[in-house]
Amino acid sequence: MRERGIMFCNQCGTRNDEGNRFCTNCGAPIIAPEDNGTTQVAAAAPAPTHTPPAAPTSPVPHAAPTAAVPAPSPARRRRMPWLIAIIAAVTAVALCAAFLTYRAEIWGGRSLPDVAQVVAEVSDGTNVDEHTRVRAKQVIQVLRAHGLTGKLVHEFSGQPSGTFLGYAGALAGQRVPAGSTVNVRVSDGPGVPKGTVGKQVGDVADSLASMGVRVQYKQVAVSNPSKYQDGEIVATSPADGRPLPDGQTSDGIYIGVAGDVDGMPIDILGMESDQAIDLLESQGYTVTLTPRFSSRDYLGKISGSVPGPGSALTPGQSVTLYYGADADDTMTVLTTYDFDTGYRMANGDLSVLAGQYCKSDDDAEDCVTLEPTGKYFNAQDQTAVRIAGHDDPLLPYTYSQDISGMLVEPPSGDVTYTDKDDLPMGNHLLLQDWGMFELYAGMGLPSCGADTFIGDIGSYCDNGTLRTYDPSTVDDFPQSTGVTYTMRDFLVYFPVNSDLDALKSSGYFDTDALDDADVQDPVDPDRPFILVRDPSLYDETSIPVDLRQANPFAPSNRQGKNSLVPMKPAISNDTVYYLVEQAEPDWNTLPDADVPASDDADDADGKNGSDTDDGDAADAASLRIFKGIAGDYGFSSGAGGWGTTMTVNADGTFDGYYSDSELGDTGAGYPNGSLHESRFSCRFASAIENGDGMDGGRSAGHAGVADHRQRQ
């Protein structure tokens, strides 16, 4: 009940002054009724009572008062639905915005694009559709547009080189944090996966079958077959971890399995020279020991052989063993000594340098192959090397009309050259005793277009075109025009233990190239490597010939001066190519290995496992004949214009070399001539004995022309 200025508690009835919000007696909230000008009863006040006090007992806690909760007013009831609706709408908008911004990848990371998305977004000018394989570089481009960084992870596969194979450790559509680095799998084409050697054939057969090329399994000769597990892989071609070269796709991949084969054991690699010689001579083979540059692991030990380690051999066959050589052996490898004349010349057999040289990183395609070839003016002398795919031989000496251009030591008693610095090769690296040496095309001669130009009587250069004439029919010899000094193939070979510091401090390298190399990783000193000159780093690569000036693109020695331009690039782990050391047998001499067929994929020719078919294996009678005729053969025309040399093996396989020369015009070097040459290999399927007692092959099985070239 309330009177003017007075209120009573609804809970205990105690009188309270108007304005009190809580009862002064019990603490309960005081709710004032609406005031319409009249006295109203808020609640019936209880009648006062006087209850006698109870006997003293333990204290009883006072119960907490209960507040009186009024019913919501009509106005509040009307506002409640609107509040709920507004809250629901705001929540819906927030959820929608969150969903849309997530879809837009404003937050929550970035989605890895799938192939369809890459096809839709590529903008490098490539016409990509559903029938074209997406390339890894296109995926890198799309990832960059999405705020991600792509890193290529190379692997071999049956897909063309450069094809996108997927993501490593992630799936297309998966969310990754913005700015992440994503591993992009890229195909390097078919090849031998790293780590194949040492595994069992059954562990890698499916992977190899998926490469989309022919896979041939062969038994390889080992010194003691009991040391190896059945089916253990001991050799591959291409080498372990390397791609299949474009020119070998028809042969495919070779896998060598340890077998009981009479021949050059593949584990002869790393043997001490004396031990290896004793092993082979005890089996009746004739052995020649020759130095060849090798990694530090093989120095002084067997680093290779001819035929290659693992090859089958015929009884009494002559073989060559290579022992590992370093910079101290450079003169031994590259030079010969004529005891009759006392001349030491740089005309050693460079074919020992042949092989594959690759960058140290995982880019399987960044390699240079050196292959044996004929020398200038003597194509039959296969003791030079060239870069595979190029025509020009690489030699370590300069041109001269006598042997002086090849001399590396002054002849005894010679009055013209009293010191090696006076020799035409005096400024060549070979004579600096640092271990490394140059190999270059053209022997320092000028060029007429793409041809090496000597300028002797009977030939002239007509604005870059080499022409000939008959000197007996003209009164005035034609004058040459368009003759240039042109930058051609040029490399420096570094055996192990070469003095790199001496070369760097000599001024041989361009200063800026040295600065670039200094911030890159240093070279691996335990492996031989080559450094190839890069013409793209030079402003000038061809200049008109000035007879007063030596060729600036090849080493020279005029009054002690070397006009060679500084080398670019300089040596670093990023710029050099390391020798790939591998044990590769002569695969054609080896019997097939029994390999379980793959369930997942077929070979490129429709067969699994071994390449053997019923027509490949020669019968016992044929093998007897093959063993009887095994050896080296040759025939040529009376004038020597064409000829063939061929080696027949005891299993019926054979290989050889054919050449046919068209000498062209008369004159020194026979300008405008051509040479057709071919290397071939084949297998006789069977042999019969003729009535006159001569043996002959009746038919041929698998034949392959390994290389055919025409050179002008």
Secondary structure as UniProt FT lines:
FT   STRAND          2..3
FT   TURN            4..5
FT   STRAND          6..8
FT   TURN            10..12
FT   STRAND          15..17
FT   TURN            18..19
FT   TURN            24..26
FT   HELIX           74..103
FT   TURN            104..105
FT   STRAND          110..111
FT   HELIX           115..121
FT   TURN            130..131
FT   HELIX           136..145
FT   TURN            146..147
FT   STRAND          149..155
FT   TURN            161..162
FT   STRAND          163..167
FT   TURN            168..169
FT   TURN            172..173
FT   STRAND          175..176
FT   TURN            178..179
FT   STRAND          181..187
FT   TURN            194..195
FT   TURN            197..198
FT   HELIX           201..209
FT   TURN            210..211
FT   STRAND          215..221
FT   HELIX           225..227
FT   TURN            230..231
FT   STRAND          232..237
FT   TURN            240..241
FT   HELIX           246..248
FT   TURN            249..251
FT   STRAND          253..259
FT   HELIX           266..268
FT   TURN            269..270
FT   HELIX           273..281
FT   TURN            282..284
FT   STRAND          286..293
FT   HELIX           296..298
FT   STRAND          301..306
FT   TURN            309..310
FT   TURN            315..316
FT   STRAND          318..325
FT   HELIX           327..329
FT   HELIX           330..334
FT   STRAND          336..338
FT   TURN            339..342
FT   STRAND          343..345
FT   HELIX           350..353
FT   STRAND          355..358
FT   TURN            364..365
FT   STRAND          367..373
FT   TURN            376..377
FT   TURN            379..380
FT   STRAND          384..387
FT   TURN            388..389
FT   STRAND          394..395
FT   HELIX           403..406
FT   TURN            412..413
FT   HELIX           420..422
FT   TURN            424..427
FT   HELIX           429..432
FT   STRAND          437..440
FT   HELIX           442..444
FT   STRAND          447..448
FT   TURN            449..450
FT   STRAND          451..452
FT   TURN            457..458
FT   STRAND          459..462
FT   TURN            463..464
FT   STRAND          465..468
FT   HELIX           471..473
FT   STRAND          483..486
FT   STRAND          490..494
FT   TURN            496..497
FT   HELIX           500..504
FT   TURN            505..507
FT   HELIX           511..518
FT   TURN            525..526
FT   STRAND          529..532
FT   HELIX           535..537
FT   STRAND          542..544
FT   TURN            547..548
FT   TURN            552..553
FT   TURN            559..560
FT   TURN            573..575
FT   STRAND          577..579
FT   HELIX           587..589
FT   TURN            604..605
FT   TURN            614..616
FT   HELIX           620..629
FT   STRAND          631..636
FT   TURN            638..639
FT   STRAND          642..648
FT   TURN            650..651
FT   STRAND          653..662
FT   TURN            668..669
FT   TURN            671..672
FT   STRAND          674..689
FT   TURN            691..692
FT   STRAND          695..711
//
